[in-house]
């Protein structure tokens, strides 16, 4: 079970208080609910994997070992490895630093996607590496994952459907901004099979406070 990030809780409360957002008619599937990501059970890598894990490490936090947060998981780690113990050790030794970042200025994390396949343990720490693993974005879970990994957008997780099929890709319901120095806006984005993200529509949810920021 994945855990709800503090910022996601704040945005959920803001959305419920406002009761507004983009037109929901384009969405008919839910890949996240109540802050819990439900993405990795619906990805289909070009070469199947035994286990996949979406994890995050807070930036600017000095801890040893780093405080790794598992956001979502699917499968059994090292399930088909000839030496499961060696595979598990290799997985635990994978680097946590990543070029993919999530969050806002007061709470930023580095995010990566790690997996095992047979005796192999690997990690994708950039968007091109994630896309190489997926090959083509052709499932709702992959579209929601790709939108979640976009630096500007965060998947909306407030109980509404947030993904829907579209010609050549998927529509995904996302949110930007933190309500502090930036307005919170809700977006309908198009995620293409090749990873293209296009902002189709957006609605103001909450204006920036511009003061008393965390």
N, C-alpha and C positions, 0 to 999 in steps of 0.2 A: 504494500500500500504506500503510495506516495504521500508526502506531507505538504500541507499548505504553507506557502511562504508568507511572511508578515505583510509584505506589500500587497500580495494577492488578496489577503483578508481585507485590507483597507479599501481596495478598489471594489470588492464585492459589496461592502457596506455602503459605499458611495452610490453604486448602481441601484441597490435596493431602496435607498433613501430617495433617489431621484425618480425611479420608475420609468426612465426613458431610455431610448436607444435607437439603433437603426432598425429598419424594417426586417422582421424575422422570417418573412415568407421564403427566403432563399435557403434557409437552414432546416434540415430534417434529421440530423444525427448529432449525438452528444459525445464528445471525446474528452470532456473535462466537466466535473461537477463538484460544486462546493469547495473549489480549490484543489481538488484531487485530479491530477493528470491521468488520462486513460488513453495513451497514445500508442505505446509500443506493442500492444497485443494486436495492432492492426497495421503493422508495417511488413513489407515483403521485400527484403533485400535481394539484390540480383543473385547472390549466392547465400542460401539460407544459413542462419546462425542458430546456435544452441541457446544463447542467452544474450540479452541486450539490456543495458542500464544507462539511463540518463541521470547524470550527476552534476552537482554544482559545488563550487568552493568559493567562499566569500573572499573578495579582494581586500587587501589591506589588513587582514587579520593574522596576527603572528601566533600560530599554534603548530605544535609538532606531536603527532602527525597532523596534517591539515584537516580541518573540520569539514569532511565530505558529507554532503546531503544528497541522498538518493531521491530523485524526483519521480521516477517511474522505472519499473522493471518488467521484464517478461522472459519466461523460459527458465531453464535450469543451468546454472553456471557449470561449464566444463562437462556437460552431460555425455558427450561422445568422445571425450579425451581418452587416449590410451594410458595416460598417467594423470589422473585427476588432480593429485596433489601438486604436481609440477605446474599444471595448467592454472590452478588457483593461485599459486605463488606468482606466476607470471602476470596474472590479472591484477593482483594486489600491488604489483610493482609498476603498473602503467602510470605514466605521468598524469597529473591532475591539471597542469597549466593548459590554457586553451585560448584561442583567438576569438572564441564565441563568448560574448558577455551579455548578461541579462540584468535588469533592474535599473534603478535610477541613481542619481549622484550620491545619495546617502546610504544606498544598499545595492552594491553591484557584485555579481558573482560571475566567475568563469564557469562555463558550461561545456560539457563534453559528452560524447556517446561512446560507451565502451561495450565490447562484446567478446564472446568466445565462439569458436567454430573448430570442432575437433580439438587438436592440441594447440591451436592458435588463440592468443589473446591479443586484442588490438583495441585502439582507441581512435576516434575521429575528433580532432580538436580544432577543426575549421569547417566552415560551411561547404567548401568544395569537397572535403573528405566525407562529410555526411552525405552529400549528393552522390558521391562515387559509391558509397555503400548502398544507397537506395536505388541508384541508376535512374529510375523514372518515378516521379511522384504520381502514383496511380491508385492510392487508397485514401479514405478520409483521415485515417490516423497519420499517414505520412504528410498530408497537407497541413493538418493541425500542428504536427511536430515542426514542419518547416516554418510555419508562421510563428510558432513559439520561439524558434531560434533566431528569428529576425531581430536585429538590435532595436528597432523602433516599436515593435508590436509585442503584445502579450495576449495570449488566448483568454477570452472571457469565460469565467467559470462560476456562473451564478444560477445554475439550474436550467438555463435555456439551451435549446439546440444551438450548436455553434459551427457546424460544418454542413455543407450541402453540395451535391454534384453540380457541375457547370460544364458547358461545352469546352472541352480541352483542358479541364482541370476541376478545381473546387472553389467554392466560396467559403471563407472562414471569418468568424466573428472575433474581432480583436479589440484591444484597448491600448491607447497611448497616453502618456502624461502621468503625473504623480499627484496633481491637485495642490501642489505646493508652489513651485515656480512655473509650472506648466499646467495648462488646462488638461482635464481628463476628457478624452474624446473616444467615442466608440466607432469602430470601422467595419465595413464589409470589404474584405480584401479578396482578390482573385489570386489563387495559387495555381500556376500552370504546371504541366507535366515536367517542364524543364527547369522548374524552380523560380520562374519569374513571379514576382509579387507586385500586384497593381492595386492601388487604393481605389475602390469603386465608389464608395460612399462613406461619409462620416457625419457624426452628430455630436454636438457638445453635450457632455454629461455633467461636468462641474467646472466652474471657472477656478483658476489658480488663486490660492489664498494670498500669495506674495508676502506672507509673514507667518511667524510662529512655526517655521518649518523644523522638522526633526533634525 
